[in-house]
């Protein structure tokens, strides 16, 4: 739990030497409590004070990284129970399993399908970010060979999942440079798995039958020298999993219970693709940091990734596109010109409908701080001056021979002032973007 300024003050030397840049030790303590200063600024802070402050300032849920380079993923380090309190930081990682019973063409085809699970939504690339190699064969050698084959076939972060410490050791030795997440460590294998993880500098999955068992298990793993741990509850129904994950989150955040202060993982490997998608989305919401699924169906994976994108978007900062002029299609000097706001969902909806019209057009995007057309107009972020200034900034006049500007039907009321401000003829477009394609084909 974070210390107050007075609690920090008690740990300081109280010399008022001013070498930290503050007039008194109390002022320095208050600055530390507000995270406006660093303990290193105090030249006389004792080792005891440093240790106490380091412990108090550590995040309630630790950060765990695995994978390598551009494909490294990180989970954990969350600070709130609910998104509206602040925001969520590290998006849930979707991983797809690969059984080590797959060989030859079957393994090749599954890896090709996993590598293809990439999509674009409102201008952002979303994708499966990990692959989980499962030791279904029970063979040490087969597991190691499959892990090596998967590593060669893709660059995604890797999870190695086996009941056997020997199999984990063999597989980790083959792909150690990829920094895999190793699991599972149970009560009877925690020390052995932790030893392997420490040797290869990899994080560990701790698996328990209950929250209490997980708390004991993480202490065992930490005492073996491994601090980077991911928690998973074994063999629970969806209801029990969600309850357990919520309990872990609450104890870590509300009670600062360090033995449970780690990210979590869930497996959804049974049921139809639709059932897996629904269960995975439930676990993404409450509160799984990693979700492993079996399905590789695009239509099942996309809703999971969309849910992650929505939940982990900063609620106080809408997704925005750059304010500029976007040419859609093979534009000419006679192409229509229309404008919309820089809220991503609004822009990409309009862009899609303009493309559907097959009428090459220019879209002028107005910076409204990521708000929609009506919201921006109501807040005076979308007005005649904002539109005129944007058009002037990007020299829209030089792009076309005509002087006609199509505006959203919902803001038809601004047409008169906009015509005076720009000198352009204002054409009121449809209220709904879905009608835009027909409008452009008939009017533009």
C-alpha positions as a printed Julia matrix, in Angstrom:
444×3 Matrix{Float64}:
   0.0     0.0     0.0
   1.32    3.47   -0.87
   2.76    5.42    2.04
   1.52    8.86    3.07
   3.81   11.87    3.21
   4.05   11.63    7.04
   4.88    7.9     6.88
   7.64    8.65    4.37
   8.89   11.53    6.53
   9.47    9.13    9.43
  11.86    7.13    7.2
  13.93   10.15    6.15
  17.04   11.47    8.01
  15.27   14.74    8.98
  18.41   16.84    8.45
  16.72   19.49    6.3
  19.95   19.65    4.31
  18.18   20.93    1.18
  20.42   18.8    -1.08
  17.3    17.2    -2.54
  16.17   20.59   -3.8
  13.4    20.92   -1.2
  13.45   23.35    1.77
  12.72   20.59    4.33
  12.59   16.81    4.65
   8.83   17.1     5.2
   8.4    18.93    1.9
  10.5    16.23    0.2
   8.37   13.5     1.8
   5.18   15.13    0.51
   6.69   15.35   -2.97
   7.63   11.66   -2.81
   4.09   10.73   -1.79
   2.76   12.62   -4.83
   5.38   10.97   -7.07
   6.88   14.37   -7.87
  10.32   13.42   -6.54
  12.59   10.38   -6.36
  14.18    8.87   -3.27
  17.55    8.94   -5.05
  17.44   12.74   -4.69
  18.08   12.32   -0.94
  21.81   11.62   -0.41
  21.33   10.46    3.18
  18.41    8.03    2.82
  19.15    4.79    4.69
  18.99    1.32    3.17
  16.01    0.63    5.42
  14.14    3.62    4.0
  14.98    2.63    0.45
  13.74   -0.91    1.01
  10.52    0.24    2.68
   9.74    2.77   -0.02
  10.55    0.33   -2.81
   8.14   -2.19   -1.32
   5.42    0.42   -0.82
   5.78    1.88   -4.32
   5.78   -1.48   -6.12
   2.67   -1.94   -8.29
  -0.02   -4.09   -6.61
  -0.07   -6.35   -9.69
   3.36   -7.13  -11.08
   4.37   -6.71  -14.71
   5.26   -9.9   -16.61
   6.87   -9.92  -20.04
   7.49  -12.8   -22.43
   8.31  -13.1   -26.09
  11.11  -11.36  -27.94
  11.69   -8.12  -29.84
   8.69   -6.68  -31.66
   6.61   -9.65  -30.52
   7.24   -9.25  -26.82
   4.02   -8.97  -24.84
   3.45   -7.66  -21.35
   0.62   -8.33  -18.93
  -0.27   -7.16  -15.45
   0.59   -3.9   -13.71
  -3.08   -2.94  -13.53
  -4.1    -0.41  -10.91
  -7.91   -0.34  -10.8
 -10.82   -2.74  -10.6
 -12.96   -0.81  -13.05
 -11.99    0.94  -16.26
 -13.85    4.16  -15.5
 -11.76    4.71  -12.35
  -8.69    5.43  -14.48
  -7.97    3.02  -17.33
  -6.61   -0.48  -17.94
  -3.0    -0.57  -19.12
  -1.85   -3.89  -20.61
  -4.38   -5.51  -22.95
  -5.34   -9.15  -22.52
  -3.24  -11.42  -24.72
  -5.11  -13.94  -26.88
  -3.08  -17.11  -27.42
  -3.98  -20.06  -29.66
  -2.97  -23.56  -28.63
  -0.89  -25.99  -30.68
  -0.92  -29.63  -29.59
   2.4   -31.47  -29.81
   0.45  -34.34  -31.35
   0.3   -32.34  -34.59
   2.99  -33.18  -37.11
   3.87  -32.53  -40.74
   1.25  -30.77  -42.87
  -1.25  -30.57  -40.02
   1.19  -28.58  -37.9
   2.21  -26.44  -40.85
  -1.4   -25.59  -41.72
  -2.28  -24.69  -38.14
   0.73  -22.38  -37.87
  -0.18  -20.69  -41.16
  -3.71  -20.13  -39.85
  -2.44  -18.7   -36.54
  -0.07  -16.35  -38.36
  -2.99  -15.09  -40.45
  -5.11  -14.07  -37.44
  -4.54  -10.35  -37.96
  -7.2    -7.7   -38.54
  -7.58   -3.95  -38.89
 -10.24   -2.08  -36.96
 -10.7     1.7   -37.03
  -7.17    2.05  -38.35
  -5.56   -0.12  -35.67
  -3.96   -3.51  -36.26
  -5.25   -6.15  -33.85
  -3.98   -9.72  -33.73
  -3.4   -12.92  -31.82
  -0.16  -12.29  -29.94
   0.88  -15.66  -28.54
   0.92  -19.36  -29.28
   0.61  -21.99  -26.55
   2.37  -25.29  -27.2
   0.59  -28.04  -25.21
   2.29  -31.31  -24.22
  -0.67  -33.54  -25.09
   1.62  -36.41  -26.17
   3.25  -36.74  -22.76
   6.57  -37.19  -24.54
   9.58  -35.1   -23.55
  11.22  -35.3   -26.99
   8.03  -34.69  -28.97
   7.2   -31.62  -26.89
  10.68  -30.17  -27.38
  10.61  -30.83  -31.13
   7.16  -29.26  -31.54
   8.22  -26.19  -29.55
  11.23  -25.8   -31.83
   9.09  -26.23  -34.96
   6.55  -23.65  -33.74
   9.36  -21.23  -32.91
  10.68  -21.52  -36.47
   7.21  -21.14  -37.99
   6.22  -17.91  -36.23
   7.58  -15.03  -34.17
   4.68  -14.75  -31.74
   5.31  -14.9   -28.01
   5.31  -18.51  -26.82
   3.73  -20.34  -23.91
   5.05  -23.82  -23.05
   2.49  -25.87  -21.15
   3.29  -29.28  -19.68
   2.72  -31.3   -16.51
   6.29  -32.55  -16.76
   9.24  -30.46  -15.55
  11.48  -32.65  -17.7
   9.48  -31.79  -20.81
   9.56  -28.09  -19.91
  13.31  -28.21  -19.43
  13.82  -29.89  -22.81
  11.51  -27.48  -24.67
  12.84  -24.38  -22.9
  16.35  -25.37  -23.87
  15.32  -25.4   -27.55
  13.56  -22.0   -27.57
  15.09  -20.11  -24.64
  16.02  -17.12  -26.84
  12.3   -16.48  -27.44
  11.72  -16.0   -23.66
   8.71  -18.32  -23.36
   6.21  -18.37  -20.51
   6.71  -21.72  -18.73
   3.96  -23.74  -17.11
   2.75  -25.27  -15.12
   4.16  -25.07  -11.62
   1.99  -26.88   -9.09
   2.53  -27.6    -5.41
   4.46  -30.79   -6.17
   6.53  -29.33   -9.02
   6.96  -25.65   -8.12
  10.61  -25.84   -7.11
  11.59  -27.88  -10.19
   9.77  -25.59  -12.63
  11.09  -22.47  -10.9
  14.63  -23.81  -11.26
  14.12  -24.23  -15.02
  12.61  -20.76  -15.31
  15.47  -19.2   -13.36
  18.04  -20.97  -15.52
  16.49  -19.63  -18.73
  15.3   -16.29  -17.28
  11.65  -17.02  -18.12
   8.4   -16.27  -16.29
   6.36  -19.08  -14.73
   2.68  -20.12  -14.68
   1.52  -21.1   -11.19
  -1.54  -23.36  -11.22
  -3.69  -24.0    -8.17
  -7.07  -25.45   -7.3
  -7.99  -22.43   -5.23
  -7.02  -18.82   -4.58
  -5.54  -19.83   -1.23
  -3.4   -22.51   -2.85
  -2.14  -20.0    -5.42
  -1.09  -17.62   -2.64
   1.02  -20.33   -1.03
   2.39  -21.44   -4.38
   3.66  -18.0    -5.41
   5.59  -17.72   -2.15
   7.31  -21.03   -2.92
   8.19  -19.89   -6.44
   9.48  -16.52   -5.23
  11.63  -18.2    -2.59
  13.2   -20.19   -5.44
  14.29  -16.94   -7.06
  11.56  -16.33   -9.67
   9.55  -13.11   -9.33
   7.71  -13.11  -12.68
   4.63  -15.27  -12.2
   1.28  -15.74  -13.96
  -1.62  -17.28  -12.01
  -4.16  -19.79  -13.3
  -6.98  -21.68  -11.59
  -7.27  -25.35  -12.52
 -10.38  -27.03  -13.84
 -13.0   -24.44  -12.96
 -16.33  -23.66  -14.59
 -16.69  -20.27  -16.23
 -18.58  -18.96  -13.19
 -15.94  -20.25  -10.78
 -13.11  -18.89  -12.94
 -14.62  -15.42  -13.11
 -15.28  -15.41   -9.37
 -11.71  -16.56   -8.65
 -10.14  -14.03  -11.01
 -12.21  -11.23   -9.49
 -11.2   -12.3    -5.99
  -7.53  -12.33   -6.98
  -7.82   -8.87   -8.51
  -9.65   -7.44   -5.5
  -7.19   -8.87   -2.98
  -4.23   -7.58   -4.99
  -5.62   -4.09   -5.55
  -7.79   -3.41   -2.52
  -5.76   -5.24    0.13
  -2.33   -5.05   -1.56
  -1.98   -8.8    -0.91
   1.41   -9.41   -2.54
   1.14  -13.23   -2.89
  -1.69  -12.67   -5.41
  -0.27   -9.56   -7.05
   0.3   -11.16  -10.45
  -1.39  -11.29  -13.86
  -3.66  -14.24  -14.62
  -4.26  -16.79  -17.37
  -7.3   -18.82  -18.43
  -7.73  -21.65  -20.93
 -10.83  -22.05  -23.11
 -10.1   -25.18  -25.09
 -13.49  -26.93  -25.22
 -16.78  -26.24  -26.94
 -17.63  -24.84  -30.35
 -15.85  -21.82  -31.78
 -18.83  -19.63  -30.84
 -18.84  -20.95  -27.27
 -15.1   -20.38  -26.94
 -15.47  -16.82  -28.21
 -18.27  -16.06  -25.72
 -16.38  -17.56  -22.77
 -13.14  -15.84  -23.73
 -14.84  -12.44  -23.89
 -16.33  -13.03  -20.42
 -12.85  -13.81  -19.07
 -11.36  -10.79  -20.83
 -13.86   -8.63  -18.95
 -13.24  -10.32  -15.56
 -10.1   -10.32  -15.38
  -7.86  -12.65  -17.35
  -4.55  -11.24  -18.56
  -4.02  -14.13  -20.99
  -6.71  -16.29  -22.61
  -5.72  -19.44  -24.47
  -8.24  -20.71  -27.04
  -8.36  -23.67  -29.41
 -10.33  -22.14  -32.27
  -8.59  -20.51  -35.23
 -11.79  -19.31  -36.92
 -11.48  -15.66  -37.97
 -15.1   -14.9   -37.08
 -14.57  -16.26  -33.56
 -11.23  -14.57  -32.9
 -12.24  -11.1   -34.15
 -14.89  -10.48  -31.44
 -12.32  -11.35  -28.75
  -9.81   -8.88  -30.15
 -12.5    -6.24  -30.6
 -13.57   -6.65  -26.97
  -9.97   -6.21  -25.85
  -9.58   -3.1   -27.97
 -12.75   -1.59  -26.52
 -12.03   -2.43  -22.89
  -8.41   -1.3   -22.94
  -9.07    1.99  -24.71
  -8.55    4.95  -22.38
 -12.14    6.07  -21.58
 -10.92    9.64  -21.25
  -9.11    9.64  -24.59
 -11.12    8.47  -27.62
  -9.35    6.74  -30.49
  -8.58    9.39  -33.08
  -7.31    9.69  -36.63
  -5.04   12.45  -37.86
  -6.73   15.66  -38.89
  -5.97   16.07  -42.61
  -7.44   15.5   -46.07
  -7.88   11.85  -47.04
  -8.25   10.97  -50.74
 -10.56    7.97  -51.2
 -10.13    6.22  -54.53
  -8.52    7.73  -57.62
  -9.49   11.32  -56.98
  -9.5    14.06  -59.62
 -10.04   17.82  -59.71
 -13.78   17.13  -60.01
 -14.03   14.81  -56.98
 -16.55   15.67  -54.24
 -15.29   17.13  -50.95
 -16.95   16.29  -47.64
 -15.94   16.59  -44.02
 -16.29   14.61  -40.8
 -14.68   14.53  -37.36
 -11.5    12.76  -36.24
 -13.27   10.24  -33.99
 -11.96    6.96  -35.44
 -15.27    5.14  -35.5
 -16.94    8.08  -37.25
 -14.16    8.5   -39.79
 -13.86    4.83  -40.74
 -17.62    4.48  -41.04
 -17.7     7.43  -43.45
 -14.62    6.18  -45.31
 -16.19    2.74  -45.78
 -19.41    4.22  -47.16
 -17.52    6.55  -49.5
 -15.54    3.58  -50.82
 -18.78    1.65  -51.28
 -20.13    4.46  -53.49
 -17.24    3.99  -55.95
 -17.17    7.78  -56.28
 -13.58    8.98  -55.66
 -13.84   11.7   -53.01
 -11.88   13.82  -50.55
 -12.7    13.58  -46.84
 -11.58   16.56  -44.78
 -11.11   15.44  -41.18
 -11.69   18.13  -38.53
  -9.88   17.85  -35.19
 -12.69   17.65  -32.62
 -10.57   15.89  -29.95
 -11.95   12.52  -30.95
 -15.65   13.27  -30.62
 -18.47   12.39  -33.01
 -20.26   14.88  -35.22
 -23.2    15.72  -32.94
 -21.11   15.62  -29.77
 -18.5    17.91  -31.33
 -21.14   20.33  -32.59
 -22.88   20.42  -29.2
 -19.56   21.18  -27.5
 -18.62   23.84  -30.08
 -15.63   21.81  -31.22
 -17.19   21.53  -34.67
 -18.08   24.97  -36.01
 -17.65   27.02  -39.17
 -14.28   28.4   -38.05
 -12.85   24.95  -37.28
 -13.91   23.69  -40.71
 -12.63   26.77  -42.54
  -9.3    26.72  -40.71
  -8.77   23.01  -41.49
  -9.59   23.52  -45.17
  -7.21   26.48  -45.34
  -4.44   24.64  -43.49
  -4.54   21.75  -45.95
  -5.14   23.95  -49.0
  -8.29   22.12  -50.07
  -8.98   24.76  -52.74
  -5.95   23.59  -54.73
  -7.23   20.01  -54.82
 -10.43   20.6   -56.82
 -11.84   22.92  -59.5
 -15.25   23.32  -57.86
 -16.24   25.01  -54.6
 -18.83   22.62  -53.21
 -18.6    21.13  -49.71
 -20.81   18.27  -48.52
 -21.59   18.44  -44.8
 -23.23   15.87  -42.46
 -27.01   16.19  -42.41
 -27.07   16.35  -38.61
 -25.29   19.72  -38.68
 -27.3    21.28  -41.51
 -27.96   24.2   -39.18
 -24.36   25.41  -39.61
 -24.6    25.58  -43.43
 -25.29   29.34  -43.61
 -22.41   30.43  -41.37
 -20.11   27.88  -42.99
 -20.9    29.25  -46.46
 -20.06   32.77  -45.28
 -16.83   31.63  -43.58
 -15.49   29.52  -46.46
 -17.07   31.06  -49.55
 -17.97   27.53  -50.68
 -21.4    26.29  -51.71
 -22.66   24.05  -48.9
 -24.47   20.84  -49.81
 -26.26   19.11  -46.95
 -25.58   15.4   -47.06
 -27.56   12.59  -45.44
 -27.88   12.29  -41.68
 -26.85    8.64  -41.66
 -23.55    7.56  -43.18
 -25.21    4.4   -44.49
 -27.05    6.55  -47.04
 -23.87    8.31  -48.16
 -23.03    5.88  -50.96
 -26.4     6.42  -52.66
 -26.15   10.19  -52.09
 -22.72   10.43  -53.76
 -23.85    8.35  -56.72
 -26.96   10.47  -57.31
 -25.86   13.99  -56.32
 -22.1    14.36  -56.43
